[in-house]
Amino acid sequence: MPLMPGAESYHHEAGQVGVLLCHGFTGTPQSLRPWGEFLAAHGVSVSLPRQPGHGTRWQEMNRTRWEDWYAEVEKAFEVLRGRCTEVFVAGLSLGGCLALRMAEVHGPAIRGVIVVNPSIANDVPLMRLAPLLKWFVPSVPGVAGDVKKPGVTELAYARTPVKAAASLPELWSLVQADLAKVTQPLLVYRSIEDHVVKPASVAIIREKVPQATIEELTDSYHVATLDNDADRIFAGSLGFIRTHASVPLQRD
């Protein structure tokens, strides 16, 4: 299946500190590529895989489930861990959920976690109906493109594949049930005005992960990594990595 131009995975080999970046549901690596390139320019090894079913056609995504997306980021993590002394995980939206699941599963093998507008709660009416809707409709209008900054476009599907969406409640339940296992340093960025993910997700994280640092973004919508607060996220995440890594970055 041909890829959308710009939807390619991104990888950069630098020093012994690496970060795995996880893009969101129906999105592509394009939404995190500037973040990855910024970290790479400052000496961080970066892995930003394209998850199965993404970046081609929404019909293909309907043949995938959350286990497929998680397996892809798990595979990328193992490769990154094989060449880096320390690995951080980060993600946007559902990619933040995948990053948290990685932290729950791998424990001390992950040095720290950074999430932007993470989605870990079934708080959208459409998603609650997806397990039923999948028997009647293949797709519904998409949720992509929630960017405040003029002239910026997120490369993502215009339709939400319902069968794929119907697998999300299981992932959300798993992540919520195991949040106490996230003992690593955790940095959370939350947009005050987010038209995709409701405040419940960050509220749950605030309650169950007491060491989490939560920073509010006042000038971005959901896809904050492409929005007005992107530079703040990039610089803050680099500082977070420098603070919590026990080995220096390649450029430090």
Secondary structure, 3 states (H helix, E strand, C coil): CCCCCCCCCEEECCCCEEEEEECCCCCCHHHCHHHHHHHHHCCCEEEECCCCCCCCCHHHHCCCCHHHHHHHHHHHHHHHHHHCCEEEEEEECHHHHHHHHHHHHHHHHCCEEEEECCCCCCCCHHHHHHHHHCCCCCEEECCCCCCCCCCCCCCCCCEEEHHHHCCHHHHHHHHHHCHHHCCCCEEEEEECCCCCCCCHHHHHHHHHCCCCEEEEECCCCCCHHHCCCHHHHHHHHHHHHHHHCCCCCCCC
